[in-house]
Amino acid sequence: MATRTFTFDTTSDYPPTTDLVVNVGASFTCTYTVNIPSGAAYDFTGHTHLSAQMAKHVGSAATATFTVGFTSAYDGKFHIGLTTTQTEALSEGRYVYDVNVKTGTSHVYRIVEGTLLVRGGISSTL
């Protein structure tokens, strides 16, 4: 399970970037801890929706949609994940991904984005 911590500034035009690695045939989960520029946790309380997808490149159709959820909204924590069935369907290579969040006032932020390296394996699934 991967973990990432980053600072998110709602006044910036650029979301933070964090890169990930997914292994074909293995389940994948990444837990994020989000802080504001002062160092305090970003409070997701009242945010109504998270969504995350990956694609081969910007402008192409989504290759997979992550399961997403708030681990602790008040403490700025959420997670994204892929099942083994989803990762088995992926081809090796580089992809891009992003995570969007909708506030209670229907404002949508791209909270994080990055590249995702999908690695093949030797062992068969269990």
PyMOL commands that set and color helices and strands:
alter all, ss='L'
color gray80, all
select helices_A, chain A and resi 84-88
alter helices_A, ss='H'
color red, helices_A
select strands_A, chain A and resi 2-7+20-23+28-35+49-55+62-65+67-72+77-82+93-102+108-119
alter strands_A, ss='S'
color yellow, strands_A
deselect
rebuild
show_as cartoon
